[in-house]
């Protein structure tokens, strides 16, 4: 990549609302940050930025209520939506009819090519938890997607290895923009009153991808498809639906062309699955069980509610514990009742080509996980590594056969109450190894994230921002709820500081590593009195912002 070229900020020239791009403009960035794209981002922010802030305020209020003893429940004011058996969602768009195995991953050129050659039915092109939101990753990820959709993508590694798309049939692309809470600080929105704020990461990621690629995707027999992350309410879903409707009209494509799959990965959203589907019904393809962020959301919302809400070691919080079982079964039942696909979550275990025994263990764990999902009625699932696709495919093929999905399986046997979603009893201890693992994984992941890597293999598990959030939030909760390990050691700030010292001492250090910064970030999000809602927010502002 060429040396950054410093230029004047890109901005709209018309009076009124404006978008300013203040990040460095590198080679080919002008192919993404075109005048047409800037105009579209301006319109998106003018119409929807204030509503985004309202929804984020709603989140703060809801967290405060739960923290003060008001458990979430199924809403009385929307009971008519749940009780109306007639309505259905739009369902699969072209190329989304069979989603039995989806591969997830970031959008750098190498990972894009590997995903397109993987043999999966769908690729989740991830600009969210698997991408560290550096300015380079944000814009060059868009370039990768643009080139891939037009059949123009290739990549040569520093070692000289060439990567090209060779698959006869590539996966359908479903792009995941950042969640509503994340800003894009290299782009500013100036409203009519002259107030300047950071742009919305969601609107930037969605807007750039949609404007540049929607027509090309439609021409290829597919469409502009999105995974929607971190939703907490049907009001947030309605905001996305309005963004979709406006965007379709803006470029002149039929209403309902966009298809969205919503990740149910927050506790409040689990109580509004019907309502979320309803608000997005003209654009909705299904729901996904975002298991790792869901666990994080449980911890975040109940972190101060006492010992009854403290979870044991991260490794013990499996998909078969009561609250996770209730959540996934309700998701399948809700989806199929409305004609929506239910997509399973990602197993963290990954193969290690240098360690046959570790690979065998990973395949065994993934096979069991996917067998359970297929048997429960899910229509597809996620994997994070191409070598796991045959394993996942075999389990879903065994259940689906030649059918593209099992939406017709209604799961009338499922009866989930609010108390089932909040049954956090697991009956397992917190171990010293569990605390050490959380500290080690979180620091090592944050160190990689600060260097621009969003999905990282650590100890034969695929870690992303969601799993790092679990690790640091558990440490925070264990300290503040005066927990001890199974051997009687009190989990205190001092105890965790000793573990941080050990992690840093064992780390393989090199020039330019970010371990010291990572340890500081971990202290800020796990050891301070206040609990930051996301570790990525502060770390992004302090460490990932580039200036002209």
C-alpha positions in Angstrom: 0.0 0.0 0.0 1.3 3.4 -0.9 2.3 6.1 1.6 -0.6 8.1 2.9 -1.4 11.2 0.9 -2.5 14.2 3.1 -5.3 16.2 1.4 -8.0 18.5 2.4 -11.0 16.8 4.1 -13.7 15.5 1.7 -16.9 17.3 2.3 -20.2 18.1 0.7 -20.5 21.6 -0.9 -24.2 22.1 -0.6 -25.5 24.2 2.4 -26.9 22.4 5.4 -25.9 19.0 6.7 -22.4 17.8 5.7 -20.1 14.9 6.0 -16.3 15.6 6.6 -13.8 12.9 6.1 -10.7 13.6 8.3 -8.9 10.3 8.0 -5.9 10.0 5.8 -6.6 9.3 2.1 -4.5 6.4 0.8 -4.3 4.7 -2.5 -7.7 4.0 -4.0 -9.7 5.4 -1.0 -11.3 7.8 -3.5 -13.0 4.8 -5.1 -14.9 4.3 -1.9 -15.2 7.9 -0.6 -16.7 9.2 -3.8 -18.8 12.4 -4.0 -21.9 10.1 -4.5 -21.0 8.1 -1.4 -20.4 11.2 0.7 -23.8 12.6 -0.4 -25.5 9.3 0.6 -23.8 9.2 4.0 -24.9 12.8 4.5 -28.5 11.9 3.8 -28.4 8.8 6.1 -27.0 10.9 9.0 -29.3 13.8 8.4 -32.4 11.5 8.6 -31.3 8.9 11.2 -28.5 10.2 13.4 -30.7 11.7 16.0 -32.9 8.6 16.2 -29.8 6.6 16.7 -28.9 8.7 19.7 -32.4 8.3 21.1 -32.1 4.5 20.9 -28.7 4.5 22.6 -30.3 6.6 25.4 -33.0 3.9 25.7 -30.2 1.3 26.2 -28.8 3.2 29.1 -32.2 3.5 30.7 -32.8 -0.2 30.3 -29.5 -1.2 31.8 -30.1 1.0 34.7 -33.5 -0.6 35.3 -32.2 -4.1 35.2 -29.3 -3.2 37.4 -31.8 -1.9 40.0 -33.8 -5.1 40.1 -36.3 -4.8 37.3 -35.8 -8.0 35.3 -36.7 -7.9 31.6 -40.0 -9.4 30.6 -42.1 -9.9 27.5 -43.7 -6.6 26.7 -47.4 -6.1 27.5 -47.7 -3.2 25.0 -46.6 -5.5 22.1 -48.5 -8.6 23.1 -50.8 -8.2 20.1 -47.8 -8.7 17.8 -46.9 -12.0 19.5 -50.4 -13.2 19.6 -51.2 -12.5 15.9 -50.5 -15.8 14.2 -51.0 -14.4 10.6 -48.0 -12.2 9.8 -44.8 -13.5 8.2 -41.4 -12.0 7.3 -40.1 -11.6 3.7 -37.8 -14.6 4.1 -34.9 -15.6 2.0 -33.8 -13.4 -0.9 -32.1 -14.9 -4.0 -29.0 -16.8 -3.0 -30.1 -17.2 0.7 -32.4 -20.1 0.2 -29.9 -22.6 1.6 -27.7 -21.3 4.5 -26.7 -24.6 6.1 -23.1 -23.5 6.6 -21.9 -20.0 6.8 -18.3 -18.9 7.3 -17.5 -15.8 9.2 -14.4 -13.6 9.0 -12.9 -10.1 8.4 -12.8 -8.4 5.0 -9.1 -8.0 4.3 -8.1 -9.3 0.9 -6.6 -12.6 2.0 -9.5 -13.5 4.3 -12.0 -12.4 1.7 -10.5 -14.7 -1.0 -10.2 -17.6 1.5 -13.9 -17.2 2.4 -15.0 -17.0 -1.2 -13.1 -20.2 -2.0 -14.2 -22.0 1.2 -17.3 -23.9 -0.1 -19.6 -22.4 2.4 -23.1 -21.4 1.3 -22.8 -17.9 2.9 -20.0 -15.6 3.9 -20.5 -13.2 6.8 -18.3 -10.4 5.7 -17.6 -9.0 9.1 -16.9 -5.3 9.6 -17.9 -5.7 13.3 -16.5 -8.0 16.0 -14.0 -9.8 13.7 -12.6 -6.5 12.5 -10.5 -4.1 14.5 -12.0 -0.7 13.3 -8.8 0.9 12.2 -9.3 3.5 9.4 -7.3 1.2 7.1 -9.5 -1.8 7.9 -12.8 0.2 7.5 -12.0 1.6 4.0 -9.8 -1.2 2.6 -12.4 -3.8 3.8 -14.9 -1.9 1.6 -12.3 -2.1 -1.3 -12.0 -5.8 -0.8 -15.7 -6.3 -1.0 -16.1 -4.0 -4.0 -13.4 -5.9 -5.9 -14.7 -9.3 -4.9 -18.2 -8.5 -6.1 -16.9 -7.5 -9.5 -14.5 -10.4 -9.8 -11.4 -8.2 -9.6 -9.9 -9.2 -6.3 -6.4 -10.7 -6.0 -3.8 -10.6 -3.3 -0.1 -11.3 -3.0 1.4 -11.8 0.5 4.6 -10.3 1.6 6.2 -13.7 1.1 5.1 -13.7 -2.5 2.2 -16.2 -2.3 -0.7 -15.3 -4.6 -4.3 -15.6 -3.7 -7.2 -15.6 -6.2 -10.8 -16.6 -6.2 -11.0 -19.9 -7.9 -14.3 -21.4 -6.7 -17.0 -22.0 -9.4 -19.7 -21.0 -6.9 -18.8 -18.5 -4.3 -20.8 -18.0 -1.1 -23.6 -15.4 -1.0 -22.2 -12.4 0.8 -24.0 -11.1 4.0 -22.1 -8.0 5.3 -22.1 -7.1 9.0 -21.8 -3.4 9.8 -20.8 -2.2 13.2 -23.4 -1.9 15.9 -25.4 1.3 16.7 -23.1 2.1 19.6 -19.9 2.4 17.6 -18.7 5.7 16.1 -16.5 6.3 13.1 -14.2 9.1 14.3 -12.5 9.6 11.0 -15.7 10.9 9.6 -17.7 13.7 11.1 -21.4 14.7 10.6 -22.2 18.4 10.7 -26.0 19.0 11.2 -28.0 22.0 10.1 -27.2 23.8 13.3 -23.5 23.4 12.7 -23.0 20.8 15.5 -20.2 18.4 14.7 -20.3 14.8 15.9 -18.6 11.6 15.0 -20.3 9.6 12.3 -22.2 6.4 13.1 -20.1 3.3 12.4 -23.3 1.5 11.4 -24.4 4.0 8.8 -20.9 4.4 7.4 -20.3 0.6 7.0 -23.8 0.0 5.6 -23.9 3.1 3.4 -20.6 2.6 1.7 -21.3 -1.1 1.0 -24.9 -0.6 -0.1 -24.3 2.4 -2.4 -21.3 0.8 -4.2 -22.5 -2.8 -4.5 -26.3 -3.1 -4.4 -26.8 -2.9 -8.1 -23.9 -5.2 -8.9 -25.2 -7.8 -6.4 -28.7 -7.7 -7.9 -27.3 -8.1 -11.4 -25.4 -11.2 -10.2 -28.7 -12.8 -9.0 -28.2 -12.1 -5.3 -28.7 -8.9 -3.4 -27.6 -6.4 -0.7 -27.8 -8.5 2.4 -26.8 -7.6 6.0 -26.3 -9.1 9.4 -27.5 -6.6 12.0 -25.5 -6.7 15.3 -26.1 -5.8 18.9 -29.9 -5.0 18.5 -31.5 -4.5 21.9 -35.1 -3.6 21.0 -37.8 -3.6 18.3 -37.4 0.2 18.2 -33.8 -0.3 17.1 -35.0 -2.8 14.5 -37.5 -0.2 13.3 -34.7 2.3 12.8 -32.8 -0.2 10.6 -36.0 -0.9 8.7 -36.5 2.8 7.9 -32.8 3.0 6.9 -33.4 0.1 4.5 -36.6 1.6 3.0 -35.0 5.0 2.5 -31.9 3.5 0.9 -33.9 1.4 -1.6 -35.8 4.4 -2.7 -32.6 6.5 -2.9 -31.1 4.3 -5.5 -34.3 3.2 -7.2 -34.6 -0.5 -6.3 -37.8 -2.2 -5.2 -38.9 -2.0 -1.6 -37.9 -5.3 0.2 -34.8 -6.0 -1.9 -32.6 -5.7 1.1 -32.6 -8.7 3.4 -31.4 -8.6 7.0 -30.6 -11.3 9.5 -30.6 -10.0 13.0 -28.3 -11.3 15.7 -30.1 -12.0 18.9 -27.1 -11.4 21.1 -28.4 -9.2 23.9 -30.6 -10.1 26.8 -33.2 -7.5 26.1 -33.6 -8.6 22.4 -34.3 -12.2 23.6 -37.6 -10.8 25.0 -38.5 -9.1 21.8 -37.8 -11.6 19.0 -41.3 -11.5 17.6 -41.3 -7.7 17.7 -37.9 -7.4 16.0 -39.1 -9.7 13.2 -42.3 -7.7 12.9 -40.6 -4.3 12.6 -38.2 -5.7 9.9 -40.8 -8.0 8.3 -40.5 -6.5 4.8 -36.7 -6.9 4.9 -36.1 -9.8 7.2 -34.6 -13.2 6.3 -34.1 -14.5 9.8 -32.4 -14.4 13.2 -29.0 -15.7 14.4 -28.1 -17.0 17.9 -25.1 -14.8 18.7 -24.1 -16.9 21.6 -20.9 -15.1 22.8 -22.2 -11.6 22.9 -25.4 -13.0 24.5 -23.3 -14.3 27.4 -21.5 -11.0 27.6 -24.9 -9.2 27.7 -26.1 -11.4 30.6 -23.0 -10.6 32.6 -23.1 -6.9 31.7 -26.8 -6.5 32.8 -26.5 -8.6 35.9 -23.0 -7.7 37.0 -24.1 -6.0 40.2 -27.2 -8.1 41.1 -25.5 -10.5 43.6 -24.1 -14.0 43.7 -27.1 -15.6 42.1 -26.2 -14.0 38.8 -22.5 -14.8 38.8 -21.4 -17.3 36.1 -18.5 -19.8 36.6 -15.5 -20.2 34.3 -16.2 -19.1 30.7 -15.6 -22.7 29.5 -18.5 -23.9 31.7 -21.0 -21.6 30.1 -22.0 -24.0 27.3 -25.0 -24.1 25.0 -26.7 -26.7 27.1 -26.9 -24.7 30.4 -30.5 -23.7 31.2 -30.6 -20.1 30.1 -28.7 -20.7 26.8 -30.9 -23.7 26.0 -34.1 -21.6 26.6 -32.8 -18.8 24.5 -31.9 -20.9 21.5 -35.1 -23.0 21.5 -37.2 -19.9 21.7 -35.3 -18.4 18.8 -35.9 -21.4 16.6 -39.6 -21.5 17.5 -40.1 -17.8 16.9 -38.3 -17.8 13.6 -40.2 -20.8 12.1 -43.5 -19.4 13.3 -42.9 -16.3 11.2 -41.3 -18.0 8.1 -37.8 -16.8 9.1 -34.5 -18.7 9.1 -32.9 -19.6 12.4 -29.1 -19.6 12.1 -27.0 -21.2 14.8 -23.9 -19.7 16.4 -20.2 -20.1 16.1 -18.2 -22.8 18.0 -15.0 -21.2 19.2 -12.9 -24.4 18.7 -10.8 -24.3 15.6 -8.3 -26.8 14.0 -4.6 -26.5 14.3 -2.8 -27.9 11.2 0.4 -28.3 13.2 -1.3 -30.3 16.0 -3.4 -33.3 14.9 -4.6 -34.0 18.4 -5.9 -30.5 18.9 -7.6 -30.6 15.5 -9.3 -33.9 16.4 -10.6 -32.4 19.6 -11.9 -29.3 17.7 -13.7 -31.4 15.1 -15.3 -33.5 17.8 -16.5 -30.5 19.7 -17.8 -28.8 16.5 -19.6 -31.9 15.3 -21.4 -32.2 18.6 -22.4 -28.6 18.6 -23.7 -28.7 15.0 -25.5 -31.9 15.6 -27.4 -30.3 18.5 -28.2 -27.3 16.4 -29.5 -29.2 13.4 -31.5 -31.5 15.7 -33.0 -28.5 17.4 -34.3 -27.1 14.1 -31.8 -24.5 13.1 -31.6 -24.0 9.4 -27.8 -23.3 9.3 -24.8 -22.5 11.4 -21.5 -20.6 11.5 -17.9 -21.8 11.4 -14.8 -19.6 11.7 -12.4 -21.8 9.7 -12.7 -23.5 6.2 -11.5 -26.8 7.6 -14.6 -27.0 9.8 -17.0 -26.7 6.9 -17.2 -30.4 6.0 -17.9 -31.2 9.7 -20.7 -28.7 10.0 -22.1 -29.6 6.6 -22.2 -33.3 7.4 -24.3 -32.7 10.5 -26.8 -30.4 8.7 -26.9 -32.7 5.6 -27.9 -35.6 8.0 -31.0 -33.7 9.1 -31.9 -31.6 6.0 -31.0 -34.0 3.3 -32.0 -32.3 0.0 -34.2 -29.7 1.7 -32.7 -26.2 1.7 -34.0 -25.6 5.3 -36.4 -26.8 7.9 -38.5 -23.7 8.4 -41.6 -26.0 8.3 -40.5 -27.5 11.6 -42.6 -25.4 14.0 -41.3 -26.5 17.4 -44.7 -26.4 19.1 -43.1 -28.4 21.9 -41.2 -25.4 23.1 -42.6 -23.4 26.0 -40.2 -20.8 27.3 -41.1 -18.4 30.1 -39.2 -15.2 31.2 -37.8 -17.1 34.2 -36.3 -19.7 31.9 -34.3 -17.0 30.1 -33.0 -15.8 33.5 -32.1 -19.2 35.0 -28.4 -18.6 35.4 -27.7 -21.5 37.7 -25.0 -23.7 36.4 -23.6 -25.2 39.6 -19.9 -25.1 38.7 -17.1 -23.3 40.5 -14.8 -20.5 39.5 -11.4 -22.0 39.2 -7.9 -20.4 39.4 -7.3 -21.6 35.9 -10.5 -19.9 34.7 -9.4 -16.6 36.1 -5.9 -16.9 34.6 -7.4 -17.9 31.2 -9.7 -14.8 31.2 -6.8 -12.5 32.0 -4.5 -14.1 29.4 -7.0 -14.3 26.6 -8.3 -10.8 27.1 -4.8 -9.2 27.1 -3.6 -11.2 24.2 -6.7 -10.5 22.1 -6.6 -6.7 22.9 -2.9 -6.6 22.0 -3.8 -8.1 18.5 -6.8 -5.8 18.2 -4.6 -2.7 18.8 -2.4 -3.9 15.9 -5.5 -4.1 13.6 -6.4 -7.8 14.0 -10.1 -8.5 15.0 -10.2 -12.3 14.8 -7.3 -14.1 16.5 -6.6 -17.8 17.2 -5.6 -18.1 20.8 -5.0 -21.5 22.5 -6.9 -23.3 19.7 -10.0 -21.1 20.1 -11.1 -18.3 17.7 -11.3 -15.2 19.8 -13.0 -12.0 18.7 -14.3 -8.9 20.5 -17.3 -10.7 21.9 -15.2 -13.5 23.6 -12.8 -10.9 24.9 -15.8 -9.0 26.4 -16.9 -12.1 28.3 -13.4 -12.6 29.7 -12.9 -9.0 31.0 -16.5 -8.6 32.2 -16.3 -11.9 34.2 -13.2 -10.6 35.9 -14.9 -7.4 36.8 -18.0 -9.2 38.2 -16.0 -11.7 40.2 -14.0 -8.9 41.8 -17.1 -6.7 42.6 -19.2 -9.7 43.9 -16.4 -10.8 46.2 -16.0 -14.2 44.6 -13.2 -16.7 45.4 -11.7 -19.5 43.3 -12.5 -23.1 44.1 -9.3 -23.3 46.1 -10.3 -20.4 48.3 -8.3 -17.6 46.8 -10.2 -14.3 46.9 -10.5 -12.7 43.4 -9.3 -9.2 44.1 -7.7 -6.4 42.1 -4.3 -7.3 43.6 -4.7 -11.0 42.6 -5.6 -10.0 39.1 -2.7 -7.6 38.9 -0.4 -10.5 39.7 -1.9 -12.4 36.8 -1.4 -9.5 34.5 2.3 -9.4 35.5 2.6 -13.2 34.7 0.9 -12.8 31.3 3.3 -10.0 30.3 6.3 -12.0 31.5 5.3 -15.0 29.4 4.4 -13.0 26.3 6.7 -13.2 23.2 7.7 -9.6 22.9 8.8 -7.9 19.7 9.4 -4.4 18.5 6.1 -2.7 18.0 4.0 -5.1 20.0 1.1 -3.5 22.0 1.2 -5.7 25.2 1.8 -2.8 27.5 -1.1 -0.8 26.0 -3.3 -4.0 26.1 -2.6 -4.4 29.8 -3.6 -0.8 30.4 -6.8 -1.3 28.4 -7.6 -4.4 30.4 -7.1 -2.6 33.7 -9.4 0.1 32.6 -12.2 -2.3 31.5 -11.8 -5.0 34.2 -10.3 -3.5 37.3 -11.8 0.0 37.6 -14.8 0.8 39.8 -16.9 1.8 36.8 -17.9 -0.8 34.2 -17.4 0.4 30.6 -20.3 -0.8 28.4 -17.9 -2.0 25.7 -14.1 -2.4 25.9 -13.8 -1.3 22.3 -15.2 2.2 22.8 -12.4 3.6 24.9 -9.7 1.6 23.3 -10.8 2.8 19.9 -10.8 6.5 20.9 -7.4 6.3 22.6 -5.5 4.0 20.3 -7.0 3.7 16.8 -7.6 7.2 15.6 -5.4 8.5 12.8 -5.1 12.2 11.9 -4.2 13.9 8.7 
